[in-house]
Amino acid sequence: MAIRIRLARRGRTKRPFYKIVVASSEAPRDGRFIESIGSYNPLPEQAEVNIKTERLEYWLQQGAKPTDTVRSLIRKFGVHAAS
């Protein structure tokens, strides 16, 4: 079972809000997840990203792989734990 760090969509129609979650790669996008480690709000002029860095580092050490989108958010917003 591969573990991924990915986005789970929340919010209403045309008003997206995303949770950054740790989930099995086989779980549905908005389905079951292991842990929520942050959030991403793309709507404000300056997008908001909140990530629990200690939990991100823990999951990366455990072998979780971030998706391309999450990896770019981590790099763009200066979280140094990205691999």
C-alpha positions as CSV (number, residue, x, y, z in Angstrom):
1,M,0.0,0.0,0.0
2,A,1.6,3.2,-1.2
3,I,1.0,6.4,0.9
4,R,0.6,9.7,-0.9
5,I,0.4,13.3,0.3
6,R,-2.3,14.9,-1.8
7,L,-5.1,17.4,-2.0
8,A,-8.7,16.6,-1.1
9,R,-11.2,19.1,-2.4
10,R,-13.7,20.8,-0.1
11,G,-15.9,23.9,-0.6
12,R,-18.9,24.5,-2.8
13,T,-19.3,24.8,-6.5
14,K,-16.8,27.2,-8.1
15,R,-15.4,28.0,-4.6
16,P,-12.6,25.4,-4.1
17,F,-10.8,24.9,-0.8
18,Y,-8.4,22.0,-0.4
19,K,-7.1,20.0,2.6
20,I,-3.6,18.5,2.3
21,V,-4.0,14.9,3.5
22,V,-2.0,11.8,3.8
23,A,-3.9,8.9,2.2
24,S,-3.5,5.5,0.6
25,S,-2.9,5.8,-3.2
26,E,-5.9,3.5,-3.7
27,A,-8.4,5.7,-1.7
28,P,-10.7,8.1,-3.7
29,R,-9.6,11.8,-3.9
30,D,-12.2,13.0,-1.4
31,G,-12.6,9.7,0.4
32,R,-10.9,8.1,3.4
33,F,-7.5,9.6,4.5
34,I,-5.1,8.8,7.3
35,E,-4.3,12.4,8.5
36,S,-5.0,16.0,7.5
37,I,-1.7,17.9,7.6
38,G,-2.7,21.3,6.2
39,S,-4.9,23.4,3.9
40,Y,-4.7,25.3,0.6
41,N,-7.0,28.1,-0.4
42,P,-6.4,29.3,-4.0
43,L,-9.1,32.0,-4.0
44,P,-7.5,35.0,-2.3
45,E,-5.2,37.2,-4.5
46,Q,-2.3,35.7,-2.5
47,A,-3.1,32.0,-2.1
48,E,-3.0,30.7,1.4
49,V,-1.1,27.5,2.4
50,N,-0.9,26.1,5.9
51,I,1.1,23.0,6.5
52,K,2.1,21.3,9.8
53,T,5.8,21.0,9.0
54,E,6.6,18.5,11.7
55,R,3.9,16.1,10.4
56,L,5.0,16.7,6.8
57,E,8.5,15.7,7.7
58,Y,7.3,12.7,9.7
59,W,5.3,11.3,6.7
60,L,8.1,12.0,4.3
61,Q,10.5,10.0,6.5
62,Q,7.9,7.2,6.6
63,G,8.1,7.0,2.8
64,A,5.0,9.0,1.8
65,K,5.3,10.5,-1.7
66,P,3.8,14.0,-2.4
67,T,1.9,14.5,-5.6
68,D,3.3,16.9,-8.2
69,T,0.8,19.6,-7.1
70,V,1.6,19.2,-3.4
71,R,5.3,19.2,-4.1
72,S,5.0,22.5,-6.0
73,L,3.0,24.0,-3.2
74,I,5.6,23.0,-0.6
75,R,8.4,24.5,-2.7
76,K,6.5,27.7,-3.7
77,F,5.6,28.5,-0.1
78,G,9.0,27.7,1.4
79,V,8.5,24.6,3.4
80,H,12.0,23.1,3.4
81,A,11.0,19.4,4.0
82,A,10.1,18.7,0.4
83,S,11.9,15.8,-1.3
